[in-house]
Amino acid sequence: MKLKKEIKDIDLMLLLATIFLIIIGLVAVTSASFPTAKKYNLNSFHYLARQSGFLVIGIIALFMIIKMPRAVIYKNIEWIFPMSIILILLLWSPLGDKSKGQVRWLDLKIIRFQPSDILKLSSIIYLAKYLAKNIYSLRDRKTFLMAVGIMGISVGPIMIKDFSTAVVIGVALFAILLASGITKKQFMFLVVLGIGLIFVILKDPENKFRMMRILGFVSDSTDYQSAALYQSRQSLYAFALGGYSGVGLFRSRQKYTNLPEAYTDFIFSVIAEEFGFIGTFIVILLFIIYIYRGYMIAFKATNYFDKFTAIGMTTYIGIQAFFNMGVCAKILPVTGITLPFISYGGTALVMALVSTAILLKISKEGTL
């Protein structure tokens, strides 16, 4: 009865889409992580057990947020956002864990996590609060530049360490600004600024590997062993092997040696191989439902803060899903970004559930 009372009036379509995505994720992680578990002499269900543990944390967080008074998030974002920036800056400290060639994780000995996942949510809520308070003065130069400054603080530091995540955050914040009613001049200013920032980052010698990925993506080279093309080609092989109905659960061959990061970055490719076109279509459809319901919640929101928050949360989930699936289908260069709710990763799963909880709370109460 208590559960029924808690979910009363929330957007059930959004909730069901989330549940199905998580179930698919657990099944996919179990299959895709099997070779890695065996490689390191771990239990076959090691990664499933860890992912399930984080899922429990995420579900607890979801119910806490739905029951939480509006003022808790609204007031505490004033320190949560700066704290998330500090966590990003700690990537340059000895606490930064350089795994798989990039410093994206903080290793605090007792816990290891990606601070960028926290920044995604905190930056969205902080900008939403600022714009909601200054919605009628947004055309003033000072107010607009302050909003741009919030975007810069959110995107700038993480762009150096995690370019793809910075793009996800930037697009989500840009969507909020678009919804706030910026002028054409302000729009063009943001576009030019964004393109210029991306150009400067990519020209940095330390980001040579990113340029190689982009050049490899647009190249007509037939060098199948090229480092820039290898991941994309192996992903396409997985799609080809899957065909219409797939080779069957646990029967993927690409996940064993050919497909790198099979249970994280390229888990969608494993789904394509094992469940074929039908499986990928279901996943895409679930994300479309999620995004549609998220924007409908934003449209129906009764105040600007809720509206902007819902737009930001929905855009972050949607653009990240698009990037991941686009990379796997070779319509985008390799980014190293995960698939929300499905890819293995504790912080990412918990934060995706937190964002869903915020959307559900807005849909339930009309106010966060």
C-alpha positions in Angstrom: 0.0 0.0 0.0 2.9 2.4 0.8 4.5 1.6 -2.5 1.2 2.2 -4.3 0.8 5.5 -2.5 4.4 6.6 -3.4 4.0 6.0 -7.2 0.5 7.5 -7.4 0.3 10.3 -9.9 3.9 9.8 -11.2 4.5 9.3 -14.9 4.1 5.5 -15.2 5.3 5.4 -18.8 8.6 6.9 -17.8 8.9 4.6 -14.8 8.2 1.5 -16.9 10.7 2.5 -19.6 13.3 2.9 -16.9 12.5 -0.5 -15.4 12.7 -2.3 -18.7 16.0 -0.5 -19.6 17.5 -1.6 -16.3 16.4 -5.2 -16.8 17.9 -5.3 -20.2 21.1 -3.8 -18.8 21.4 -6.4 -16.1 21.0 -9.2 -18.7 23.4 -7.5 -21.1 26.0 -6.9 -18.4 25.9 -10.5 -17.3 26.6 -11.7 -20.8 29.0 -9.0 -21.9 31.2 -9.1 -18.8 31.6 -12.9 -18.8 34.9 -13.0 -20.7 36.4 -10.3 -18.6 35.4 -12.0 -15.4 37.0 -15.2 -16.6 40.1 -13.3 -17.7 40.7 -12.1 -14.2 39.7 -15.3 -12.5 36.5 -13.8 -11.0 33.1 -15.3 -10.5 31.1 -15.4 -13.7 28.5 -13.1 -12.1 31.0 -10.7 -10.5 30.0 -7.7 -12.5 26.3 -8.5 -12.3 26.6 -8.6 -8.5 28.4 -5.2 -8.4 25.9 -3.7 -10.8 23.0 -5.1 -8.7 24.5 -3.5 -5.6 24.6 -0.1 -7.2 21.1 -0.6 -8.5 19.9 -1.1 -4.9 21.6 2.2 -3.9 20.0 3.9 -6.9 16.5 2.6 -6.1 16.9 3.8 -2.5 18.0 7.2 -3.8 15.0 7.3 -6.1 12.5 6.7 -3.4 14.2 9.2 -1.1 14.1 11.9 -3.7 10.4 11.3 -4.5 9.6 11.6 -0.8 12.1 14.5 -0.2 10.7 18.0 0.3 11.2 20.4 -2.5 13.4 22.8 -0.5 16.1 20.2 0.2 17.4 20.0 -3.4 16.6 23.6 -4.2 18.6 25.0 -1.3 21.5 22.4 -1.2 22.4 22.7 -4.8 24.2 25.9 -3.8 27.0 23.8 -2.2 26.5 20.5 -4.2 27.4 22.2 -7.5 30.7 23.8 -6.2 31.6 20.5 -4.5 31.1 18.7 -7.8 33.5 21.1 -9.5 36.1 20.5 -6.7 35.8 16.8 -7.3 36.5 17.3 -11.0 39.6 19.4 -10.1 40.8 16.5 -7.9 41.3 14.5 -11.1 44.6 16.5 -11.4 45.7 15.4 -7.9 47.2 12.0 -6.9 43.7 10.8 -6.3 43.1 10.8 -10.0 43.1 7.2 -11.3 44.6 6.9 -14.8 42.7 3.8 -15.9 42.6 2.8 -19.6 44.7 5.8 -20.6 42.5 8.6 -19.2 42.0 10.2 -15.8 38.3 9.9 -15.3 38.0 8.3 -11.9 38.7 9.4 -8.4 40.2 6.7 -6.2 39.5 7.4 -2.5 40.6 3.9 -1.5 37.3 3.0 0.0 35.4 4.1 -3.1 36.2 4.7 -6.8 33.9 6.8 -8.9 33.6 9.2 -11.8 32.9 12.8 -10.5 31.7 13.8 -14.0 28.5 11.8 -13.4 27.7 13.9 -10.4 28.6 17.1 -12.3 26.0 16.3 -15.0 23.1 16.5 -12.5 24.4 19.3 -10.3 25.2 21.6 -13.2 21.7 21.1 -14.7 20.0 21.9 -11.4 22.2 24.9 -10.6 21.7 26.5 -14.0 18.0 25.7 -13.9 17.7 27.5 -10.5 19.7 30.5 -11.7 17.6 30.9 -14.9 14.4 30.4 -13.0 15.3 33.3 -10.7 16.5 35.6 -13.5 14.1 34.5 -16.3 12.8 38.1 -16.9 16.3 39.6 -17.1 18.0 37.0 -19.3 18.3 39.5 -22.2 20.5 41.7 -20.0 24.2 41.2 -20.8 25.2 40.6 -17.2 22.6 37.9 -16.5 23.3 36.1 -19.8 27.1 36.2 -19.2 26.6 34.8 -15.8 24.6 31.9 -17.3 27.4 31.4 -19.8 29.9 31.5 -16.9 28.0 28.6 -15.2 28.2 26.6 -18.5 31.9 27.4 -18.7 32.7 26.3 -15.2 30.7 23.1 -15.7 32.2 22.2 -19.1 35.7 23.7 -19.1 37.6 21.6 -16.5 36.0 18.3 -17.4 36.5 18.9 -21.2 40.3 18.5 -20.7 40.0 15.1 -19.0 36.7 13.7 -20.4 35.8 15.4 -23.7 32.7 13.3 -24.5 31.2 13.9 -21.1 31.8 17.6 -21.4 29.9 17.6 -24.7 26.9 15.8 -23.0 26.9 18.4 -20.2 27.3 21.2 -22.6 24.4 20.1 -24.8 22.1 19.6 -21.7 22.9 23.1 -20.4 22.5 24.5 -23.9 19.0 22.9 -24.2 18.0 24.7 -20.9 19.2 28.0 -22.3 17.3 27.5 -25.5 14.1 26.8 -23.5 14.7 29.9 -21.4 14.1 32.1 -24.5 17.5 33.5 -25.4 17.8 35.8 -28.4 19.2 35.0 -31.8 22.4 36.9 -31.0 22.8 35.1 -27.7 22.2 31.8 -29.6 24.9 32.5 -32.2 27.3 33.6 -29.4 26.9 30.3 -27.7 27.3 28.3 -30.9 30.5 30.2 -31.9 31.9 30.0 -28.4 31.2 26.2 -28.3 32.8 25.5 -31.6 35.8 27.6 -30.7 36.3 25.8 -27.4 36.1 22.4 -29.1 38.6 23.5 -31.6 41.1 24.7 -29.0 40.7 21.5 -27.0 41.2 19.2 -30.0 44.3 21.2 -31.1 46.0 20.4 -27.8 48.8 17.9 -28.4 47.5 15.8 -25.5 44.3 15.2 -27.4 46.0 13.9 -30.5 44.2 10.5 -30.0 40.8 12.2 -30.2 41.8 13.9 -33.5 42.9 10.5 -34.7 39.5 9.0 -33.9 37.7 11.8 -35.7 40.0 11.5 -38.8 39.7 7.8 -38.7 36.0 8.1 -38.6 35.7 10.3 -41.7 38.6 8.6 -43.6 37.9 6.3 -46.5 40.9 4.2 -45.5 40.6 0.4 -45.8 43.2 -0.2 -43.2 41.3 -2.7 -41.0 44.0 -2.7 -38.3 44.0 1.0 -37.9 43.8 1.9 -34.2 41.3 4.7 -35.0 39.0 2.3 -36.9 39.4 -1.0 -35.0 36.7 -0.5 -32.4 34.1 0.8 -34.9 34.7 -2.0 -37.3 34.5 -4.7 -34.7 31.2 -3.1 -33.5 29.8 -3.3 -37.0 30.8 -6.9 -37.2 28.7 -7.6 -34.1 25.7 -5.9 -35.7 26.2 -7.9 -38.9 26.5 -11.2 -37.0 23.3 -10.4 -35.1 21.2 -10.0 -38.1 17.4 -9.8 -37.6 16.9 -11.9 -34.5 20.4 -12.3 -33.1 22.6 -15.3 -32.3 21.1 -15.8 -28.8 21.8 -14.8 -25.2 25.4 -15.5 -24.1 26.4 -16.5 -27.7 28.2 -13.4 -28.8 31.6 -14.1 -30.2 32.8 -10.5 -30.5 32.8 -9.9 -26.8 35.6 -12.4 -26.2 38.5 -10.9 -28.0 37.5 -8.5 -30.7 35.2 -6.0 -29.1 36.9 -3.8 -26.5 35.0 -2.6 -23.4 32.1 -5.0 -24.3 30.3 -4.5 -21.0 30.6 -0.7 -20.9 31.2 1.4 -24.0 30.1 -1.2 -26.5 27.4 -3.1 -24.7 24.9 -2.0 -27.3 26.9 -3.9 -29.9 26.7 -7.1 -27.7 22.9 -6.6 -27.6 22.9 -6.2 -31.4 24.8 -9.4 -31.8 22.8 -11.5 -29.3 19.3 -10.1 -29.9 19.7 -8.7 -33.4 17.6 -5.9 -35.0 14.7 -6.8 -32.7 16.7 -6.2 -29.5 18.3 -2.9 -30.7 14.8 -1.7 -31.8 13.4 -2.4 -28.4 16.2 -0.5 -26.6 15.9 2.5 -29.0 12.1 2.5 -28.5 12.4 2.5 -24.7 14.8 5.5 -24.9 12.4 7.3 -27.3 9.6 6.7 -24.8 11.8 8.0 -21.9 12.8 11.1 -23.8 9.2 11.8 -25.0 7.8 11.5 -21.5 10.6 13.5 -20.0 9.9 16.5 -22.3 6.2 16.1 -21.7 6.9 16.4 -18.0 8.9 19.6 -18.7 6.1 20.9 -20.9 3.5 20.4 -18.1 5.7 21.7 -15.3 4.1 24.5 -13.3 7.2 26.7 -12.8 10.4 27.5 -14.6 12.7 25.7 -12.2 10.9 22.4 -12.7 10.6 23.0 -16.5 14.3 23.7 -16.9 15.4 20.9 -14.6 13.3 18.4 -16.5 14.6 19.6 -19.9 18.2 19.3 -18.7 17.7 15.8 -17.2 15.9 14.4 -20.2 18.5 15.9 -22.6 21.4 14.5 -20.7 19.9 10.9 -20.8 18.9 11.3 -24.4 22.1 12.7 -25.8 24.2 10.3 -23.9 22.2 7.4 -25.3 22.4 8.8 -28.8 26.2 9.2 -28.6 26.7 5.6 -27.3 24.4 4.0 -29.8 25.7 6.2 -32.6 29.3 5.1 -31.8 28.3 1.4 -31.8 26.5 1.8 -35.2 29.5 3.8 -36.6 27.5 7.0 -37.3 29.7 8.8 -34.7 33.4 8.6 -33.9 34.4 6.6 -30.8 33.7 8.7 -27.6 34.1 6.3 -24.7 30.7 7.2 -23.3 28.4 4.7 -21.7 24.7 3.8 -22.4 22.5 5.0 -19.5 20.8 2.3 -17.4 22.4 -0.4 -19.4 26.2 -0.2 -19.4 28.2 -1.4 -16.4 29.1 1.4 -14.0 28.0 2.2 -10.5 28.1 6.0 -10.4 26.5 6.3 -13.9 23.6 4.0 -12.9 23.0 5.7 -9.6 23.0 9.2 -11.2 20.7 8.0 -14.0 18.3 6.8 -11.4 18.6 10.0 -9.5 17.8 12.0 -12.6 14.8 9.8 -13.3 13.6 10.3 -9.7 13.7 14.0 -10.2 11.6 13.7 -13.3 9.1 11.5 -11.6 8.9 13.9 -8.7 8.1 16.8 -11.0 5.5 14.7 -12.8 3.9 13.7 -9.4 3.9 17.1 -7.7 4.2 19.6 -10.6 7.0 21.1 -8.5 10.4 19.9 -7.4 
